[in-house]
Amino acid sequence: MTQHSRDTPQFYLTAPSPCPYLPGRHERKVFTHLVGEKAGDLNDLLTHGGFRRSQSIAYRPACDQCRACVSVRVVANEFRPSRNFRKIMARNADIVGEQRSAVPTSEQYSIFRAYLDQRHRHGGMADMTVLDYAMMVEDSHVETRIIEYRRRGVDTAINGRGNDLVAVALTDVLSDGLSMVYSFFEPSEENRSLGTFMILDHINRARRQGLPYVYLGYWIEGSKKMDYKGRFLPQQRLAPAGWMRIEASGETLTEPQD
């Protein structure tokens, strides 16, 4: 890649392919590379404009006749867990989250592989090898962390470390929030609702770090895979006019937010 392309991002458009979320539709994406010294600043800027990161690529849907994918960020300081969310937090009171550098391990990949085989065996990531997983974690030019979720042990209160690994989140640290890039969990523990628990934990982490938002990626109304993101309120959704606030009622759309 030339120095010019490092300093001035070049954007590209993918060819149409079947949409993985809405049957009968096709998707296209616009993307650019996140490399060089300014990758972090560019990732911040693009995330505010509705892009997501995958390894060293930032992408956004650019479908011809569909605008179903809506970027969502939770307003961390104002979030109040519902009764159901509080039950999930209590159910996972024996889980401790440990933040680490973005370094892949065989233990993580074992859970990642089981997660794909159980829940996404026909998805685009189904054939990922251990080397592919390592690239997903390590190929980042922005500030990225791994959050490992483990069962508490007898010494956890002393050393802060847990025992058995049950879930993992790959997370970017932005100037104004945490962006959950990808998360997965041990499928045999599905009754814990670990996917929801990790989001709740990230909201608490953002608060402690003084960051206003947790970016969840795309909310897609009518998609069973993505519709759950609309439950984390209040939140802001990116509209053509800017970030629009959704109140706790889930009904009120306020003026664009800065």
Secondary structure, DSSP 8 states (H G I E B T S, - for coil): --HHHHHS---EE---EE-SSSTT-EE-EEEEE--STTHHHHHHHHHHTT-EEETTEEEEE--SS----EEEEEEGGG----HHHHHHHHHTTTEEEEEEES---HHHHHHHHHHHHHH-TTSTTTT--HHHHHHHHH--SS-EEEEEEEEE-TTHHHH--EEEEEEEEEEEE-SSEEEEEEEEE-GGGGGG-HHHHHHHHHHHHHHHTT--EEEEEEE-TT-TTTGGGGGS-SEEEEETTEEEEE-TTS--EEEEE-
